[in-house]
Structure formats: C-alpha cells, structure tokens
Amino acid sequence: MAFNAFARTAVPLTAVGIATMSLTVEPADAKAANVDLKAVRKDIIDTIDTNADKRGDGTALTGTFVRLAWHCAGTYAKKDNSGGSNGARMRFSPEAKWGANAGLDSARGALEPVKAKHPEISYADLYTLAGAVAIEESSGGDCKVPFRLGREDFTSGETSPPDGRLPDADKGSMPKTIDHIRDVFNRMGFSDREIVALIGAHALGRCHTDASGYWGPWTNAETTFSNEYFRLLVEEEWKLKKTHNGKKWTGPEQYEDKTGNLMMLPSDIAFIKDPKFAEIVKIYAKDEAAFFKDFGAAFSKLLELGVPFPKPWWKFWA
C-alpha cells in the first residue's frame, strides 16, 4: 500500500501536484542553491511509497524519517551552541551507536539512493528535509514546515555532543519524567507550548521491541499526521500494560488502551499529568489547525538549531 494512500486527502500526489504542496525553501548558500528541491522531494516521497508497497502491512518509513530528522537536531544545547543537525554526525560514532538512535540506520540507508542521485544536497539537509517532507505529505499538505537549505556535512563524529541529550521515555517516576522533559527541551530553548506541539510527532510511527524495547503504535493511523495523538491522550483510559499476545509483558513500563492495540510511553502520559502541559494537550485535541500551525513552526525551529546559516546581506547593517 503506497504512502500517499495514507494522506489525509486520499488524492494521489500526482493529481494534486507536488509544487502545490512544496516546502517553503530558502537556499542558504551557492551550493544549496543548485539543489533541485522539487526533484529531491519527489524522490523522498517515492522512497516512502516504494518501501510501503514492499512492506504491505500498513506501515511506512514516514515516522522513521521524522524520527531521523528529530534525533539529528535534538542534541542541541543553547548555552554553548553545540549539537544540532549541522554536520549529519549521526553517520559516525558515537551518535550512530547511541541507544536512542537504534533502528535509524535503516532510515539513513533508505535515503542513500536519493543522495547518490542528488550529490549536491548535503546529508544534513537530506536527513532533515526527509522529516519535513514526511510531515507535510502525511498531513495531506495541511501542516507546513518552513525549511532552509545550507547545512554542512562533517567528516567524523569528533564534534558530537555527549550522549544523553535526547529525551528518555521514562525516568523512574512521573515527577522525574516531567522534569526530564522540560530539562531536555528547555536546554534547546523551547517553551511549554512548543514542547507539547513537538511531542505530537508521536501521531506517526510505532515503537519496536528490537529497537527501544517498547511495543506498538500511538494511533490507529500511524502513517497519517493529525491531532489524533492528543485526542487519544485525553479521551482514552490508559492503563499499565500487563500482557502481550497472551503472555506476561516483560518489556519496560508502558501504557495501553482498552484494546491493547495502542500504546503510550510514560513520557506521553506525563503530558496529561502535568497541569500546564495538559491544558495545551486539550487545545490541540480540539483544534487540529492550531496544532499544525504550532508544530510546523516548532519543527522548523528544531531542524535549524545550531546551523550557521549565512546572514542575509541586509542584516549586516541591522
């Protein structure tokens, strides 16, 4: 089943026209200006479609591409401007071997043919662009992600930040997990509203026991980007998972709905346990347009953290 079959509009991408759903792209340097974004975007979409057809089980690379972009960028620290997506350092050790990045080698591998076809685009731009494209396409074009080219590729992971900067699913107790979430996102410069918006990416994809130890999707439409994640958080009753396929659950602590088919991590439940987070969750659960607007802006901000984009000429005199 092709990727575009899961889009919110059920209209083939070729019928809509890729240009009508294109990213807001501003090349940041001369090399980036030579990148044919329309062609790269099409090849990313084709990669997702082809992979989904091969799987034939309703899953796709959609959420994995978003996670790839997220984890490339989510290492940033505002205080010293370290980390971030610039350099595509996840290709190298130590980032490639971090537990938080388990399973992302498949996403990077899936993009290799795209890189080979378009050598002018940097890996750093390609990895982040893949996440932006996945969001836009899986939302039927309703969630726009402003995007700029201009990230560089480094030749090693020597400048990688220390492990532990990406958010954990559980810190042992709900108060500690809530504090951890704020610590991670505040380190990057995000507000509570931006934090909640970004966690909405869990509308896509699923957890795999062979990667994180956790199991299952967050929603019943794991290749469609919507506000369904927030609606489920608010409306469903979430209980600790006790069994799996008729046997005792031996994996890490996670929550499930009454059907046992959907899951939430302790860090997801934190968003309805913390009063400030919960108020924003309720807003997004009712207003998808507000969620899309806030997510697009926050995700774009995330993907640019730590990237030394050239300063526009008119700002040199600002």
N, C-alpha and C positions, 0 to 999 in steps of 0.2 A: 504494500500500500504506500503510495507516494506521499512525500512530506506535505505537498500543497493540499492534499485531501483533508488534512487536519486543520488547515487555516480556518479562521473564524468565518470567512465568507464562502467557502465551498466553491469559489470561482477559480478556474485554473489560472496560474500566474501568467501564462502566455496570453490569456484573454484579457487580463487586467492591464498588462503591460508593465514590465519591470520598471520603466522610467517613472511611472506614476506612483510607485511605492519606494522610490530611491531614498537613500540616506542623505542627510544634509552633510555634504563633504566639502571641506576646505583644505586643499593641499598645503602642506606646511613648508615645503622646500621644492627645489627644482626636480630632484629625483622623484619625489612623491607626485609631482605634477604630471609625470609621464605614465602613471598608473591608470589603466583603463578600469575605473571602478565599476562601470556597468558590466563589463566582462567578468571581472573578479567576482562580483556579487552573484552573477548568473552561475558561475562555476561552483560557488559555495552552496547555492540552492540545489544545483544538480547533484552535488556530492551528498547532500542530505537525502534527496529524493531516491537516488540510486541505492544508498545504504538501507533506507527504509524498505525499499522493494525487496532487497535481499533478505532482510530480517523477516518480513512478512508476519510480524506479530503485533503490530500496532505501536511499536517503539521506534525511536529515531535518534539521530545524533543531536537533535535540537537542544535539549537540555545540557548535553555534554559540551557543546560548543559554548553555551552561555557560561557553564562552569569553568571552561578553559579560560575564557576572557576574564572572568571574575577572579580566578586564582592567579592569573598573571599580574593583575592590577592590585589585588587586595593585600599585598605585602607592604604597601606604602606607609611611611611614618612622616607626619607633617613636621615634627620637631627638627629633623635633620635632612628632610627631603630624600630619604633613602627608600629603596624598594620601588614598586610600581611596575607598569607594563613595559617600560622602555628597556630594550636590550633582549627581550624574549629569553630571559635567563632560565626559564623552565626547561629549555632544551638540554641543559647541562646539570651536573651535580653541583651543589647539593639539592636544588629545588626539584629536579626530576625524581629524586628518591624520597622526598618528603611523604609521609603517610597521608597528609591532606590532599596530595596530588595523585594518589593512587588511581589508576584507570585512565588518566588523562593522556597517557602515551597513545592510546587508540585515537583520540581526537586529533592529536598532532600528526599522527600517521595518516589519517584520513585527509588532511589538508596538504600533504606533500605533493600530490599531483597538481593541485592548484598553484602551489608555489613554483613548481617546475614549469608550469605553463605561463606563469606571470612572475619571472625572476626579479622584475623591477620593484615589486612590493616587498617590504621587509617582513620577516616572520612576526615581529612585534605588532606591526599593523595588521597582518593577516589574522593572527590569533584573536585580536580584539575586534576586528571587523566581523569575523565569523560569529562572535557572540551578538553583536549589534544586528547583523542580518537575521540571525535566528529569532531574535525578539521581534523584529519588525514583521517578518514573514509569518511567524506563528500567531501573531495578533491580527493577521489579515491586513496589516498596514496601519492599524489604528494606534499603535504605540510607536512614536517616532523617537529615534535615538540620534541626536546630533553627533557627527563623527568627523574628526580631522586626521589626515594622514601626516606622517612625519616622524614616527618612532624609528629608532635605530636598532640594529642588531649587534649584540656584543659577541665576542668570540669565546667566552668562557663564563663560568658562574662565579668568578672570583669576587665580584661585587654584590653577590646575592646577600640579602639581609639574613639575620638568624632565623632559624625555624621557630614556629610558634606564633607567627603573626596572623595566620588565617584563623577564622572563628572555629571553635570546637563545638560539637553537638551537645556536650554535657560536661559540666564542671563539678559534678557530685551532689549538688543541691540546687534548688531553684534560685535562691538568692544569689549564689555564686555564679550561676549560669547567666542570670540577668546582668550582673555586674560585668561579667566577662564580655557579653555582647556590647555593652556600652564602651568598655575599655578598648575593644578592637576597633569599633567604628569611630569613636571619638579620636583615637590616635590618627586616623586618616582625615579627620575634620568634618565628619558628618553629624547632622542634627538628629534628634529622635525621629522626626518625620521622614528624613532621608533613609534612616536605618530601616524603618518599617517598610518603606517603599521597596528598598533593595531586597529585603527578605521575600518579597512577592515573587522573586525569580523561582521560588520553590513550586510555583504553579507548573513548572516544566520538569520533566525527567523523573527519576526514581533513585532509590538507594539500592546498592548491590552488596550482598554479604561478602563477596570476594574482594571488594574494594574498601568499604567503610565498616563492614560488619552489620550494618543496618539493612533492613529489607523493606521494599515496597515503594509505590508512588504516593505522592501527596494528594493527587486528584485523580479522577477517572478519565481525564483528558490530558494526559501527560505531554502531548505534543502541541497543545493549544495554550497560548499565553493569554490569561484572563485574570479577573479578580476572584476566581473560584477558590483559590487557596485561602483567602481571607474569609469568604463566606463559610467555608467548611470549618475553619478555626472557630468561628463564632457560633455556628448552628449545630454542629455535631457534638456528641458526647465522646470525649477521648479518654480511654482507659489504658492502663499499662498492659502491654502485650504479654500474654502468658503462654500461648501455644502457637505453633506454626505447622500447618499441614498435619494436624492431628497429634503432633508431638510437642513436648515441652520446649518452649523457646529458650535457647541457650545463648542468644546474642546479647548485645548491650541493651540497656533500658531504652525502650521506645514505646510510643502510644499507638493505639489503633482505634478505628471507628467500630460501630456495632457489627459491620460485616466482616471485619478483619482483613479487608482488601486494601484499605488506605492506612497510611501511617503519618505520624508526626514525631519529630525528634524532641527531646527535652528542650532544646533551644527554640523550637517552634512554639511549644506550649508556654514558654516564657513570655511570648508576646501577648498572651491573654491573661497572664498572671500579674504582669506589671501594669498598674493603672494607667500610666502615661502612654505606654505602648498600646494598650488595649483600646484606648479612645481612638487612636489613629487607625487601628485594625478595623474598628467598626465603621469608620468613614469609608475606607476602601472597600469593605464588604458590600456597602450600599451604592457606591459611586465609582464605577469602573473607569469613567473618563478622568476623574481626579487621580486615580491610581496610575493610569497610563501617563498622564502629564508629569506627575511627580517621579515615576520610575524612569521615564525617558531622560529627564534632566539629571537625576541622581546617577544613573548608569553611565551616562556620558561623562559626568564628572569623575566617576570611579576610573574609567578607562584612560583618563588623561592625567591622573595623579602622578607627579614626578617626571612627566615628559617635558623636555626642554624645547617646546615649540618655538621657532623663531618669532621674535617680536615684530608685529606689523610696523612698517616704516613710520606710520603716523603716530605711533605710541612712543617713539624715541624722544619726542619733544613734549610728551604728556607730563 
